[in-house]
Amino acid sequence: MISNINGFTVFSIVLFVFVLVSVANGVRIVPQGEEWIVQRLGKYRTTLLPGLRFTIPYVDVISHTGDHQATSFSTCKSRR
């Protein structure tokens, strides 16, 4: 069975794995309450808002992540 594997089959498998990893690296899920800054080749490209987002693998870099969730504080009156 191993003897039936030729160079084209090995190349096809390696190419398939490379494409699969590249697509997986390009899919980003930004959590609710966060915003991510994307840089392309060192320059600001866009801001990713919460949800399912796509980037170009190996070119786009997530440079900063910001937490923008509202924080609530409870206040209580001091008794004298």
N, C-alpha and C positions, 0 to 999 in steps of 0.2 A: 504494500500500500504506500509506503514512504517513497518507493522508487518512482511512482507515478507523478510526483510533484516536480514540476519544471520551473524555470525561472519566471515565466509569466504569472504562474499561480502565486509564487512568493511575492512578486511585485504587486499583484492585485490585493493580496491580503495586507501588505504593508501600507499601500495607498488607502485602502478602506479604513484601517485603524487610524491613520493620520487625519483623514477627513472626519471621522467620528470624534476624535479628540478635539479637533479644531472647532467643530460645531458646538460641542459641549462647552468649550472655553468662551464661545461667543454669546451664550445665553446667560443673562444675569437676572436674578430676582432681587429687586430692591425692596427691603422690608418697609412696612407702613411706618410713616413718621421719619423716614430718612431720605436724604438726597445724596447722590454720588456725583462727583465731578469727573468727567472723562477728558483725558488729554490724548490728542493724536499727534504723535511725533514731537512731543514736548510742548505743544500749544493747546490752549483751552479749546475743546470741541463742543461740549454740551453738558447739560446737567440732567442726570437720569432721575426721574421722579419715581415714586413707588409703583411697583407692578413688574410685569415681565418685560424686559428690555433686551435688545440685541446690540452687540458691539462687534467690531472687526477684530478677530483674534490676532495676536502678535503685532498689532499696530496701535490699537486703543488701549490705554492704561487707566485704571481707576486710581486717581491721585489722592482724592480726599473723600471721606464719608462724613456727612453731617447728620447729627441727631436733632430733629426739629419737633419732637413730641412736646406737647404742652404739659407743663408741670403744674400741678395744683398744690397749694399750700393751705392747710387748715389753720385758721386763726381762732384763738379763744381769748376771751376777755379775762384779764387778770382781776381777781377779787381782792379787795382791800378791806 
